[in-house]
Amino acid sequence: MNYIVSTLRFSVAAAGLSLLSSQWQPAQAQGPGTGGPRPGVTTAPIDGGVSLLLAAGAAYGLKRLRQNRRR
């Protein structure tokens, strides 16, 4: 049993040392990019999704109002 514990401790220590030593690399910054999105170009239209959510919310609200009036 003592052999297993000492082997396990050695394995954990070796793994920890390996992980720590691999992290000692200098950080590098990213190079200059494109500067962001171009003006006038939309890549994700949100109008359709927002109008569907508003319609669904209005329908749910009307449903709840009708259920409350019946009680």
C-alpha positions as CSV (number, residue, x, y, z in Angstrom):
1,M,0.0,0.0,0.0
2,N,2.8,2.4,0.8
3,Y,4.4,1.7,-2.6
4,I,1.1,2.7,-4.3
5,V,0.8,5.9,-2.4
6,S,4.4,7.0,-3.1
7,T,4.0,6.1,-6.8
8,L,0.8,8.1,-6.9
9,R,2.4,11.1,-5.2
10,F,5.3,11.0,-7.6
11,S,2.9,10.8,-10.6
12,V,0.9,13.8,-9.4
13,A,4.0,15.8,-8.7
14,A,5.5,15.0,-12.1
15,A,2.2,15.9,-13.9
16,G,2.0,19.2,-12.0
17,L,5.6,20.1,-12.7
18,S,5.0,19.3,-16.4
19,L,2.0,21.5,-16.6
20,L,3.7,24.4,-14.8
21,S,6.8,24.2,-17.0
22,S,4.7,24.2,-20.1
23,Q,3.1,27.5,-19.1
24,W,6.3,29.5,-19.0
25,Q,6.1,30.8,-22.5
26,P,6.0,34.5,-23.2
27,A,2.6,35.9,-24.2
28,Q,2.2,37.2,-27.7
29,A,-0.2,39.8,-28.9
30,Q,-2.4,39.4,-31.9
31,G,-1.4,41.2,-35.1
32,P,-3.5,44.1,-36.5
33,G,-6.8,43.0,-37.9
34,T,-9.2,44.4,-40.3
35,G,-10.4,47.1,-37.9
36,G,-13.9,45.7,-37.3
37,P,-17.0,45.6,-39.5
38,R,-17.3,47.9,-42.4
39,P,-20.0,50.7,-42.2
40,G,-23.2,49.9,-44.0
41,V,-22.7,46.1,-44.0
42,T,-24.9,44.1,-41.7
43,T,-24.1,40.5,-41.4
44,A,-26.8,39.5,-38.9
45,P,-30.2,41.0,-39.5
46,I,-32.2,41.0,-36.3
47,D,-35.4,42.6,-37.6
48,G,-37.1,39.3,-38.5
49,G,-36.3,37.6,-35.2
50,V,-37.3,40.6,-33.1
51,S,-40.7,40.9,-34.9
52,L,-41.4,37.2,-34.4
53,L,-40.6,37.5,-30.7
54,L,-42.9,40.5,-30.3
55,A,-45.7,38.7,-32.1
56,A,-45.2,35.6,-29.9
57,G,-45.2,37.7,-26.8
58,A,-48.4,39.5,-27.8
59,A,-50.1,36.3,-28.6
60,Y,-49.1,34.8,-25.2
61,G,-50.2,37.9,-23.4
62,L,-53.7,37.8,-25.1
63,K,-54.0,34.1,-24.2
64,R,-53.2,34.8,-20.6
65,L,-55.7,37.7,-20.5
66,R,-58.4,35.5,-21.9
67,Q,-57.7,32.8,-19.4
68,N,-57.8,35.3,-16.5
69,R,-61.1,36.7,-17.6
70,R,-62.7,33.3,-17.6
71,R,-61.9,32.7,-13.9
